[in-house]
Amino acid sequence: MQQFVVDIANYARAQDSDFIIIPQNGPELAYQELAPESELHSDYMAAVTGFGMEEIFYNGEAARDDYRLDMLRDIKSSKPVLVSEYVNTDAWIDDAYTSNDAEEFLCFVRRSNNYDYLYIPDSSHHENDADVLSLQDAKNYLYLISSDAFDTKAEMIQAIAATNFDLIIIDLFFGDDAFTSSEIELMKTKSNGGRRLVISYMNIGSAEKYRYYWKKTWFRHHPFWIKRKYEGYDDEFWVKFWNKEWQEIIYGNDASYTKKILDAGFDGAYLDNVEAFYFLYFKD
């Protein structure tokens, strides 16, 4: 997985030298031999711009994850860290922000009705009118990878444009319709006039059967590199991410997912399920 992420970054930056790469979860990948007690993996650290994590202090209830927190404390001196917390009561929202502020992590808090990143919450936490031209400039972010709460693309674009988040993580697609470069540009200005970054979600560790690349024949006879069902997600399957056919879906050619993200004018990619290495290597 380390080399996969490095190769995606190299491919993207050959076309956009400032392209941002943020893997979600799997902080062990930052280290040689996936071991936190070892040295940092230099090629991987050069490839990634920052690290995204879910549920460090809250996973519904207060549930501090000291194992991953220790790694993030080690990593944060060289790369920004974005943390998405999940709270099942509004009483914990302030503490979730405060806990992450104390660690100098960017924080996004989603409430009990927003587990699947459906809605836009208030953007007042660390709201500012500064131009955000790099990940290091960002003070807050919005994680909104579902478009289900919006009837049209225009409605979603307008709702995002009305916020002051410094960084937006959204899907490349509204339903089956990819955002265009002109539509992405509309979302790159905050309501207060400052510039912001718009990052595309991309799942590189599991295949999703609602994506453009999924072939109808796979419902009966799927490729051998589709490993197993993703428990809890009916439309997803863990993949053998090292397989050439899967990797060619993700990057390296004009029909690839990464090329579609580049063509749409996104500032970077947010790589989900990089922790596929754990499920495939250690849970067989």
ChimeraX attribute file (.defattr): number of C-alpha atoms within 10 A of each C-alpha:
attribute: neighborCount
match mode: 1-to-1
recipient: residues
	/A:1	19
	/A:2	19
	/A:3	13
	/A:4	17
	/A:5	21
	/A:6	17
	/A:7	17
	/A:8	20
	/A:9	26
	/A:10	17
	/A:11	18
	/A:12	22
	/A:13	17
	/A:14	10
	/A:15	12
	/A:16	15
	/A:17	11
	/A:18	14
	/A:19	21
	/A:20	24
	/A:21	26
	/A:22	27
	/A:23	25
	/A:24	23
	/A:25	20
	/A:26	20
	/A:27	22
	/A:28	20
	/A:29	23
	/A:30	25
	/A:31	20
	/A:32	17
	/A:33	13
	/A:34	18
	/A:35	14
	/A:36	18
	/A:37	11
	/A:38	11
	/A:39	12
	/A:40	19
	/A:41	17
	/A:42	11
	/A:43	14
	/A:44	21
	/A:45	19
	/A:46	13
	/A:47	20
	/A:48	19
	/A:49	22
	/A:50	22
	/A:51	25
	/A:52	23
	/A:53	22
	/A:54	17
	/A:55	21
	/A:56	22
	/A:57	23
	/A:58	22
	/A:59	16
	/A:60	17
	/A:61	13
	/A:62	17
	/A:63	11
	/A:64	14
	/A:65	13
	/A:66	11
	/A:67	11
	/A:68	18
	/A:69	16
	/A:70	11
	/A:71	16
	/A:72	24
	/A:73	13
	/A:74	13
	/A:75	19
	/A:76	16
	/A:77	10
	/A:78	10
	/A:79	18
	/A:80	21
	/A:81	25
	/A:82	26
	/A:83	23
	/A:84	26
	/A:85	24
	/A:86	26
	/A:87	23
	/A:88	18
	/A:89	12
	/A:90	12
	/A:91	9
	/A:92	18
	/A:93	18
	/A:94	11
	/A:95	14
	/A:96	23
	/A:97	20
	/A:98	14
	/A:99	16
	/A:100	20
	/A:101	14
	/A:102	8
	/A:103	13
	/A:104	16
	/A:105	24
	/A:106	19
	/A:107	26
	/A:108	22
	/A:109	25
	/A:110	25
	/A:111	19
	/A:112	12
	/A:113	12
	/A:114	16
	/A:115	15
	/A:116	13
	/A:117	20
	/A:118	17
	/A:119	20
	/A:120	16
	/A:121	15
	/A:122	12
	/A:123	16
	/A:124	11
	/A:125	15
	/A:126	15
	/A:127	17
	/A:128	19
	/A:129	15
	/A:130	17
	/A:131	16
	/A:132	21
	/A:133	16
	/A:134	16
	/A:135	22
	/A:136	12
	/A:137	15
	/A:138	22
	/A:139	21
	/A:140	21
	/A:141	26
	/A:142	26
	/A:143	23
	/A:144	19
	/A:145	20
	/A:146	16
	/A:147	19
	/A:148	13
	/A:149	12
	/A:150	15
	/A:151	10
	/A:152	12
	/A:153	17
	/A:154	11
	/A:155	13
	/A:156	17
	/A:157	17
	/A:158	12
	/A:159	14
	/A:160	22
	/A:161	18
	/A:162	13
	/A:163	21
	/A:164	28
	/A:165	31
	/A:166	30
	/A:167	26
	/A:168	24
	/A:169	20
	/A:170	23
	/A:171	22
	/A:172	24
	/A:173	19
	/A:174	18
	/A:175	15
	/A:176	10
	/A:177	10
	/A:178	16
	/A:179	21
	/A:180	16
	/A:181	14
	/A:182	10
	/A:183	15
	/A:184	19
	/A:185	16
	/A:186	13
	/A:187	23
	/A:188	22
	/A:189	23
	/A:190	24
	/A:191	16
	/A:192	15
	/A:193	14
	/A:194	17
	/A:195	20
	/A:196	27
	/A:197	27
	/A:198	24
	/A:199	25
	/A:200	26
	/A:201	24
	/A:202	21
	/A:203	20
	/A:204	28
	/A:205	23
	/A:206	24
	/A:207	23
	/A:208	18
	/A:209	16
	/A:210	12
	/A:211	12
	/A:212	12
	/A:213	14
	/A:214	13
	/A:215	13
	/A:216	10
	/A:217	9
	/A:218	11
	/A:219	10
	/A:220	7
	/A:221	9
	/A:222	13
	/A:223	14
	/A:224	9
	/A:225	17
	/A:226	18
	/A:227	16
	/A:228	13
	/A:229	15
	/A:230	16
	/A:231	10
	/A:232	7
	/A:233	9
	/A:234	10
	/A:235	14
	/A:236	19
	/A:237	19
	/A:238	22
	/A:239	23
	/A:240	22
	/A:241	23
	/A:242	14
	/A:243	12
	/A:244	11
	/A:245	12
	/A:246	19
	/A:247	18
	/A:248	15
	/A:249	17
	/A:250	22
	/A:251	22
	/A:252	17
	/A:253	13
	/A:254	12
	/A:255	13
	/A:256	15
	/A:257	22
	/A:258	25
	/A:259	18
	/A:260	19
	/A:261	25
	/A:262	19
	/A:263	14
	/A:264	19
	/A:265	19
	/A:266	24
	/A:267	24
	/A:268	26
	/A:269	27
	/A:270	22
	/A:271	21
	/A:272	20
	/A:273	19
	/A:274	22
	/A:275	18
	/A:276	20
	/A:277	21
	/A:278	15
	/A:279	13
	/A:280	15
	/A:281	8
	/A:282	8
	/A:283	7
	/A:284	6
